[in-house]
Amino acid sequence: MNTQSTLIFVIAAFVLGGVIIMYRNSIPTPLRRPLAMAAIVFILFAFFLIVYSLTTMGS
């Protein structure tokens, strides 16, 4: 697995979640829920990639 692209995705997912949390009042109402759901999916997948890379680190 390419660790550099995984690391970039993990950082980008957490930054997206942080930006959505910080600017939640300025995001238009119809976009809040879809953006939040997308960020949750990306962050969950980032956690999965972190756990997967930790479990396969020794092999």
N, C-alpha and C positions, 0 to 999 in steps of 0.2 A: 504494500500500500504506500502511496506517495505521501510522506508525512508533511511535506511543505504545503501542498494544496489542502490537506486536512487542517493544518494549523491556520491557514488563511481563512478557511470556511468557519472554523470555530470562533476566531476573533471577529469576523464579520457578523456572525449570528449574534454574538453577545453585544456588539456595538449597535446593531439594529434594535435589539431589545432595549438597550439603554437610551437610545435616541427616542424611541417611541414612548418610553416612560417619562423622559424629561420634557418632551414637547407634546404631551397628551392634550393639553388645553388648546393648542393652536392647530391641531389636526382636525379637519372637517369631520363632522359627526358621521356622515355615511361611510367614511373611510376608516374610522377607528376600529370597528370590530374586525373587518378583513385584515387590516395591518396587524392587529394584535394576534389573530389566529395564525397568520403566516409567521410572525416572529416566534410564537410558541412552538410551531412545528419545526422551524429552523433550530431553535435552541434545544429541543428534545433530540433532534437528529445529531446535533453537535455533542450532546452528552453521550449519545450512543457511540459516536465515533471516538470520543475520549476513552470510554470504557473498553471498546473493542481494541483500540491501539494499546491500552495497558495490558489487556489479557494476552495479546499476541506479541508482546515485546520480547519475550524470551525465545521465541521460535524463529 
